[in-house]
């Protein structure tokens, strides 16, 4: 399930073209639940792309620098040690 929250979001649709309307203070949050497939791969010369997909075909891609990937893996290692999630 993909949940998408858009804040202060307004666009104009005119003859098939989408145009920003209003100030540029828009923000969005995307959440993907019940992930069915996860993949990590190289992205460009210096990044790692994480791809998360559910069984409905919804997909979120995240590009991280190696130091961010290492922090993420450290956080997961810590969770494995301290959390009941991995029991």
Phi, psi and omega in degrees: 000130179255124175248127182235122178247125180244132180249135177049047187252121175214131176230161177249129177253116184221115179054040177083359178256142177256131182230137176298136176237134176089191183292167182264040181257027182285151174214160181214150174231129177242133178230134179239118181254161179056049180296131183257332183218137178229138180217143173240135179209165178295145178222106184070205183272337192225013184229164175242132177257127173258130182239125180241131182223141175261176185285355175269358181090001175291141185220141172234132178244137180231129178254126183231149170284154183307322180295330176286324176296318178298319178297318179297316179293326175297317178298320179292318177301318179295320176299318179301324181282324192250349188249148176281355179302324185266011178284000000 
